[in-house]
Every structure is written in structure tokens, then in C-alpha cells.
């Protein structure tokens, strides 16, 4: 999906238009999905809440605005930065979300978590300053996208989940996608309208085509479905680990298949950031242990548990 978006935007520099297309396809397919999937998939909750006009405007509206901004700015970044660089910057999302939650008093401050946050920022700083073809415009676009995406996650927790309005991801998408579409269309029309429409159309037919753009829209929707299915069949820990592996594979693929050049400083910085994010997640799961023993002591304790559990499992298999 990322590589396909990048390829399209190299020929057609219309990120908001592309994002609006994704939202249009998702708006249609998410309504069709309940009629074509088996009930055993349970993609939609049976007790999904009803949404009135006030909720749509006051709660889902701000979330949709941030969602549209995040997607549009993320796609615009591909016009200025490499795929590998973008993925390195995205490694900071979990800590940005945590900092926003602390600022809004939704989570309590933890010194150990703050230390992990500083380590993540240090790793991301190394990766950013080590970029060989740095673009300030692309960097600003990705920063805007990251802040908007993390703000969206925080708003969902604050305005939706904490108010008892529980929505499964696809039900939420059925409301977000149309709102995002109607927000993006006027923005795209006012900022991305080509001067020569015939030349733009010719580039579209030569480089993308109707089949390509339809596949791109369906791929964007399929990505949302795959995330829902993964969360239903596995744990949140598995989802996080899959996300880390996905980012690493995207960076490796960008280097080997697209010829992206990355520096040793970026490799070191990204490694530090990813490792620190994992420490950050462990501190969140075991706050009492880390508060009592600190970062190093807490990691030693958790590692000892895992080694003991693995040894106990091996002993049982031998018996």
C-alpha cells in the first residue's frame, strides 16, 4: 500500500485527492461488507451504538478532521521524503500519544516511561539528522501527520470510549470515511486542481489507469479489514510486534527494491527508537516493577521471568 501510494504520487502530486478516493471507496465497501461476509467473521458488533446528529458533529466531526489531516499530510510526505525515512519517523507515535494523554490528565506521569520517551526521541532525532536527502517540507508534513494521528487516537479515547460509546473499528470507519471524504474534496479542489486538466488526465491514463486506481482503493480498504481480523484473532502484543516487523520490512524493502540510501546513523537511530518503544510498552504493562526497580532492574526482572517460563515449558515437554 505504501509503495503503491508513493508510486502514484510521483506521477500525480495530488495527495488530498488520493486520500479522498480512499475514503470514497471505504465509505461504499464498508456498507457492502456486512452483506457479503459470513456472520462467523463477526466484523461488526451487534450492539453498535446509534449516532445522532449532535454526536456526529461534536464527537465524530473533530476525529474525522484529524483523520483526514493525518492521511492527507502522510500522503503528501511521500512527494518529498523516502519511504524508509517516513517509517523511521512513525516509530515515535506511541510516545506522542502518551505525552498527549498525560497533558490531558488521561494518564498519570511515570518517570520510567518518561525516560523511555526521551530514549525514543533521541533515536528518532538520530534517524532524522542522518537523512542523506533531508526535506524540511517533507519533515514538516510528516510531523503534522503524526501529531494529527496521535491526536485522533487520544480523542477517540476521550470522546468515544470513555463516554461508553463503544464502536468496533469498521462501524467507526463507516462514520469517519464519509466525513473525511466531504472534508477532503473541497480542500483538494482548492489546492490541487491542475492548471492543464488534459495533461493531468493523460498522465493518469499513462501511469496509473482506472484498474490501478481501483486496486489502490480496494487495497486501502483491505488494509483496514486485515487490522480488524488480526486484532480479533491475536493479542494486542502480537499486533504491536507485527507493526514493528512491518516497519522493518518496509524499510528493508525500500532499501533493496527501490534503491533508497540510508546512513549508518539512521540505522543506529531507528534501532534505538524501536528498542526504546518496546521498553516503553513494557513499562506500561508492569508499572509497579519499574517504579520500584527502575528501567534496568525492571528489564532484568521481566527477562528473568521469561527465561524461567521458557525453561519451565521446556522441562514439561521433556517429561
Order of alpha helices (4+ residues) and beta strands (2+ residues): alpha-alpha-alpha-alpha-alpha-alpha-alpha-alpha-alpha-alpha-alpha-alpha-alpha
